[in-house]
Amino acid sequence: MREPLPEQLRADVRTLWEYHDLRHPPRRSDVGIGLGSRDPGVAVHTAELFHAGLVPRIVFTGANAPTTVDRFPRGEAVHYREIALGLGVPDDVILVEPEARNTGDNIEFTRRLLGERGLAVRSVTLVSRPYQQRRAYATAKRRWPGVDVVCASRPASLEEHLAGDLARVVGMLVGETQRITTYAERGFAIPQRVPAGVERAFGRLADAGFTDRLL
């Protein structure tokens, strides 16, 4: 167990958190895409968007990863569907894409699945963890050009996420920040500006040892 974060590092964590959470205003989209992860809140919020009339169709996408197989042994998308059904989402509005193992796959395989079903899509809402929003958005804009993209996450504070597993969440924030630049350089995502304050916060947290999610 790590000691409590010093005040400067806690401020740095908040800087990264606020950078990755795009805070898009919710609006109606042709489809809500729940991106697989360890967080069942993604499925919950996708169901909430359906019940609010913001997404008439849902795709849950995700296979398994070493970090999710214990929680979702039959696959992230499969379990997300079951969560949504339990929250009253009709089965006939849900599609499951069970093969994707990264965000690029999530977008590409979902796009292919919707095309195979003959479903025209002009707008999507990507539902993810708050600190995955920026990279998910950049990936979708690269892999699905011409589609209007907004991001959404279940409302939860930084403190709530840190209380669950501080080291994992801070490591994820550091890793996500590195990927914004690296994935754009590799052609996986569109380039995005990284403010100097974000770069400094990233450096201090990496120097403090939160490096397990770095490439």
C-alpha positions as a Markdown table, in Angstrom:
| # | Residue | x | y | z |
|---|---|---|---|---|
| 1 | Met | 0.0 | 0.0 | 0.0 |
| 2 | Arg | 1.4 | 3.4 | -1.0 |
| 3 | Glu | 1.5 | 6.3 | 1.4 |
| 4 | Pro | -1.0 | 9.0 | 0.9 |
| 5 | Leu | -0.1 | 11.2 | -2.1 |
| 6 | Pro | 1.8 | 14.4 | -1.3 |
| 7 | Glu | -0.3 | 17.5 | -2.0 |
| 8 | Gln | 1.7 | 18.4 | -5.2 |
| 9 | Leu | 1.2 | 14.9 | -6.6 |
| 10 | Arg | -2.5 | 14.9 | -5.8 |
| 11 | Ala | -2.8 | 18.2 | -7.7 |
| 12 | Asp | -0.9 | 16.6 | -10.6 |
| 13 | Val | -3.4 | 13.7 | -10.6 |
| 14 | Arg | -6.3 | 16.1 | -10.8 |
| 15 | Thr | -4.5 | 17.9 | -13.7 |
| 16 | Leu | -4.4 | 14.7 | -15.7 |
| 17 | Trp | -7.9 | 13.7 | -14.7 |
| 18 | Glu | -9.3 | 17.0 | -16.0 |
| 19 | Tyr | -7.3 | 16.7 | -19.2 |
| 20 | His | -8.7 | 13.3 | -20.1 |
| 21 | Asp | -12.3 | 13.9 | -19.1 |
| 22 | Leu | -13.6 | 15.9 | -22.1 |
| 23 | Arg | -16.9 | 16.8 | -20.4 |
| 24 | His | -18.9 | 16.8 | -23.6 |
| 25 | Pro | -22.5 | 17.9 | -23.2 |
| 26 | Pro | -24.8 | 14.9 | -23.7 |
| 27 | Arg | -26.7 | 14.7 | -26.9 |
| 28 | Arg | -28.7 | 12.2 | -28.9 |
| 29 | Ser | -26.6 | 9.8 | -31.1 |
| 30 | Asp | -27.5 | 7.0 | -33.5 |
| 31 | Val | -25.7 | 4.5 | -31.2 |
| 32 | Gly | -24.1 | 4.3 | -27.8 |
| 33 | Ile | -20.8 | 2.3 | -27.8 |
| 34 | Gly | -19.8 | 0.9 | -24.4 |
| 35 | Leu | -16.0 | 0.3 | -24.5 |
| 36 | Gly | -14.9 | -2.7 | -22.5 |
| 37 | Ser | -12.9 | -2.4 | -19.4 |
| 38 | Arg | -12.9 | -3.5 | -15.7 |
| 39 | Asp | -15.5 | -0.9 | -14.9 |
| 40 | Pro | -19.2 | -2.1 | -14.8 |
| 41 | Gly | -20.2 | 1.6 | -14.6 |
| 42 | Val | -19.6 | 1.8 | -18.4 |
| 43 | Ala | -22.5 | -0.6 | -18.9 |
| 44 | Val | -24.6 | 1.1 | -16.3 |
| 45 | His | -24.2 | 4.5 | -17.9 |
| 46 | Thr | -24.8 | 3.2 | -21.4 |
| 47 | Ala | -28.1 | 1.8 | -20.1 |
| 48 | Glu | -28.9 | 5.2 | -18.5 |
| 49 | Leu | -28.3 | 6.9 | -21.8 |
| 50 | Phe | -30.7 | 4.5 | -23.5 |
| 51 | His | -33.4 | 5.1 | -20.9 |
| 52 | Ala | -32.9 | 8.9 | -21.2 |
| 53 | Gly | -33.7 | 8.6 | -24.9 |
| 54 | Leu | -30.1 | 9.6 | -26.0 |
| 55 | Val | -29.1 | 6.4 | -27.7 |
| 56 | Pro | -31.7 | 4.1 | -29.4 |
| 57 | Arg | -29.2 | 1.3 | -30.0 |
| 58 | Ile | -26.2 | 0.0 | -28.0 |
| 59 | Val | -23.1 | -1.8 | -28.9 |
| 60 | Phe | -21.0 | -3.3 | -26.2 |
| 61 | Thr | -17.5 | -4.1 | -27.4 |
| 62 | Gly | -14.6 | -6.0 | -25.8 |
| 63 | Ala | -13.1 | -9.4 | -25.4 |
| 64 | Asn | -10.8 | -9.9 | -22.3 |
| 65 | Ala | -7.5 | -8.7 | -21.1 |
| 66 | Pro | -5.3 | -9.9 | -18.2 |
| 67 | Thr | -6.8 | -7.0 | -16.1 |
| 68 | Thr | -10.4 | -7.9 | -16.8 |
| 69 | Val | -10.6 | -11.7 | -17.0 |
| 70 | Asp | -11.1 | -12.2 | -13.3 |
| 71 | Arg | -14.0 | -9.8 | -13.2 |
| 72 | Phe | -15.6 | -10.6 | -16.6 |
| 73 | Pro | -14.5 | -14.2 | -17.4 |
| 74 | Arg | -16.8 | -14.6 | -20.4 |
| 75 | Gly | -15.7 | -11.3 | -21.9 |
| 76 | Glu | -16.3 | -7.6 | -21.2 |
| 77 | Ala | -19.0 | -7.1 | -23.8 |
| 78 | Val | -20.9 | -10.2 | -22.8 |
| 79 | His | -21.0 | -9.2 | -19.2 |
| 80 | Tyr | -21.9 | -5.6 | -20.1 |
| 81 | Arg | -24.9 | -6.8 | -22.0 |
| 82 | Glu | -26.1 | -8.8 | -19.0 |
| 83 | Ile | -25.7 | -5.7 | -16.8 |
| 84 | Ala | -27.8 | -3.6 | -19.3 |
| 85 | Leu | -30.5 | -6.3 | -19.5 |
| 86 | Gly | -30.7 | -6.3 | -15.7 |
| 87 | Leu | -31.3 | -2.6 | -15.9 |
| 88 | Gly | -34.2 | -3.0 | -18.2 |
| 89 | Val | -32.6 | -2.4 | -21.6 |
| 90 | Pro | -34.5 | -4.5 | -24.3 |
| 91 | Asp | -32.3 | -7.3 | -25.7 |
| 92 | Asp | -33.2 | -6.3 | -29.3 |
| 93 | Val | -31.5 | -2.9 | -29.1 |
| 94 | Ile | -28.1 | -4.4 | -27.9 |
| 95 | Leu | -25.4 | -5.7 | -30.2 |
| 96 | Val | -22.3 | -7.5 | -28.8 |
| 97 | Glu | -18.9 | -7.3 | -30.3 |
| 98 | Pro | -16.8 | -9.8 | -28.3 |
| 99 | Glu | -13.4 | -9.8 | -30.1 |
| 100 | Ala | -11.9 | -6.3 | -29.6 |
| 101 | Arg | -8.7 | -6.2 | -27.5 |
| 102 | Asn | -7.8 | -2.5 | -27.8 |
| 103 | Thr | -9.5 | 0.7 | -28.5 |
| 104 | Gly | -8.7 | 0.7 | -32.2 |
| 105 | Asp | -10.4 | -2.7 | -32.4 |
| 106 | Asn | -13.3 | -1.4 | -30.4 |
| 107 | Ile | -14.0 | 1.2 | -33.0 |
| 108 | Glu | -13.1 | -0.8 | -36.1 |
| 109 | Phe | -15.0 | -3.9 | -35.2 |
| 110 | Thr | -18.0 | -2.0 | -34.0 |
| 111 | Arg | -18.1 | -0.1 | -37.3 |
| 112 | Arg | -17.9 | -3.4 | -39.2 |
| 113 | Leu | -20.7 | -5.0 | -37.1 |
| 114 | Leu | -23.0 | -2.1 | -37.7 |
| 115 | Gly | -22.2 | -2.1 | -41.4 |
| 116 | Glu | -23.0 | -5.8 | -41.6 |
| 117 | Arg | -26.4 | -5.2 | -40.0 |
| 118 | Gly | -27.1 | -2.4 | -42.6 |
| 119 | Leu | -27.3 | 0.2 | -39.9 |
| 120 | Ala | -26.4 | 3.7 | -41.1 |
| 121 | Val | -24.5 | 5.7 | -38.4 |
| 122 | Arg | -23.8 | 9.4 | -38.5 |
| 123 | Ser | -23.3 | 10.0 | -34.8 |
| 124 | Val | -22.0 | 7.9 | -31.8 |
| 125 | Thr | -21.6 | 8.3 | -28.1 |
| 126 | Leu | -18.5 | 6.6 | -26.8 |
| 127 | Val | -19.1 | 5.4 | -23.2 |
| 128 | Ser | -15.9 | 4.7 | -21.2 |
| 129 | Arg | -14.1 | 5.5 | -18.0 |
| 130 | Pro | -13.5 | 9.2 | -17.5 |
| 131 | Tyr | -9.8 | 9.0 | -18.0 |
| 132 | Gln | -10.2 | 7.0 | -21.3 |
| 133 | Gln | -12.3 | 9.7 | -23.0 |
| 134 | Arg | -9.6 | 11.7 | -24.8 |
| 135 | Arg | -7.8 | 8.7 | -26.3 |
| 136 | Ala | -11.1 | 7.1 | -27.3 |
| 137 | Tyr | -12.2 | 10.2 | -29.0 |
| 138 | Ala | -8.9 | 10.6 | -30.8 |
| 139 | Thr | -9.0 | 7.0 | -31.9 |
| 140 | Ala | -12.6 | 7.2 | -33.2 |
| 141 | Lys | -11.8 | 10.3 | -35.2 |
| 142 | Arg | -8.9 | 8.5 | -36.9 |
| 143 | Arg | -10.6 | 5.2 | -37.4 |
| 144 | Trp | -14.2 | 6.4 | -38.2 |
| 145 | Pro | -13.8 | 9.7 | -40.1 |
| 146 | Gly | -17.0 | 11.6 | -40.9 |
| 147 | Val | -18.9 | 10.3 | -37.8 |
| 148 | Asp | -19.9 | 12.8 | -35.2 |
| 149 | Val | -18.4 | 11.7 | -31.8 |
| 150 | Val | -19.2 | 12.6 | -28.3 |
| 151 | Cys | -17.9 | 10.9 | -25.1 |
| 152 | Ala | -19.7 | 10.1 | -21.9 |
| 153 | Ser | -18.9 | 8.5 | -18.5 |
| 154 | Arg | -20.9 | 7.6 | -15.5 |
| 155 | Pro | -20.7 | 10.6 | -13.1 |
| 156 | Ala | -18.1 | 9.9 | -10.5 |
| 157 | Ser | -15.5 | 12.1 | -8.8 |
| 158 | Leu | -11.7 | 11.6 | -8.9 |
| 159 | Glu | -11.9 | 10.9 | -5.2 |
| 160 | Glu | -14.3 | 8.0 | -5.8 |
| 161 | His | -12.0 | 6.5 | -8.4 |
| 162 | Leu | -8.9 | 6.9 | -6.2 |
| 163 | Ala | -10.6 | 5.3 | -3.2 |
| 164 | Gly | -11.1 | 2.1 | -5.3 |
| 165 | Asp | -7.5 | 1.7 | -6.2 |
| 166 | Leu | -5.3 | 4.7 | -6.1 |
| 167 | Ala | -2.1 | 3.2 | -7.6 |
| 168 | Arg | -4.0 | 1.6 | -10.5 |
| 169 | Val | -6.0 | 4.8 | -11.3 |
| 170 | Val | -2.9 | 7.1 | -11.2 |
| 171 | Gly | -1.0 | 4.6 | -13.3 |
| 172 | Met | -3.8 | 4.6 | -15.8 |
| 173 | Leu | -3.8 | 8.4 | -16.0 |
| 174 | Val | 0.0 | 8.4 | -16.6 |
| 175 | Gly | -0.3 | 5.8 | -19.2 |
| 176 | Glu | -3.2 | 7.4 | -21.0 |
| 177 | Thr | -1.3 | 10.7 | -21.1 |
| 178 | Gln | 1.7 | 9.1 | -22.8 |
| 179 | Arg | -0.5 | 7.4 | -25.3 |
| 180 | Ile | -2.1 | 10.7 | -26.5 |
| 181 | Thr | 1.2 | 11.6 | -28.1 |
| 182 | Thr | 2.6 | 8.2 | -28.9 |
| 183 | Tyr | -0.5 | 6.8 | -30.6 |
| 184 | Ala | -0.9 | 9.9 | -32.7 |
| 185 | Glu | 2.8 | 9.5 | -33.8 |
| 186 | Arg | 2.0 | 5.9 | -34.7 |
| 187 | Gly | -1.1 | 6.8 | -36.7 |
| 188 | Phe | -3.5 | 5.2 | -34.3 |
| 189 | Ala | -5.2 | 8.4 | -33.3 |
| 190 | Ile | -5.5 | 12.1 | -34.3 |
| 191 | Pro | -3.0 | 14.5 | -32.8 |
| 192 | Gln | -4.1 | 16.5 | -29.8 |
| 193 | Arg | -2.5 | 19.3 | -27.9 |
| 194 | Val | -0.9 | 18.4 | -24.6 |
| 195 | Pro | -0.6 | 21.6 | -22.5 |
| 196 | Ala | 2.7 | 22.3 | -20.7 |
| 197 | Gly | 1.0 | 21.9 | -17.3 |
| 198 | Val | -0.2 | 18.4 | -18.3 |
| 199 | Glu | 3.3 | 17.5 | -19.4 |
| 200 | Arg | 4.8 | 18.6 | -16.2 |
| 201 | Ala | 2.2 | 16.7 | -14.1 |
| 202 | Phe | 2.9 | 13.6 | -16.2 |
| 203 | Gly | 6.6 | 13.9 | -15.6 |
| 204 | Arg | 6.4 | 14.3 | -11.8 |
| 205 | Leu | 4.0 | 11.3 | -11.5 |
| 206 | Ala | 6.2 | 9.1 | -13.7 |
| 207 | Asp | 9.2 | 10.1 | -11.6 |
| 208 | Ala | 7.3 | 9.2 | -8.5 |
| 209 | Gly | 7.0 | 5.6 | -9.7 |
| 210 | Phe | 3.5 | 5.5 | -11.4 |
| 211 | Thr | 5.0 | 3.8 | -14.5 |
| 212 | Asp | 3.3 | 0.4 | -14.7 |
| 213 | Arg | 1.0 | 1.5 | -17.6 |
| 214 | Leu | 3.7 | 3.2 | -19.6 |
| 215 | Leu | 4.5 | 1.7 | -23.0 |
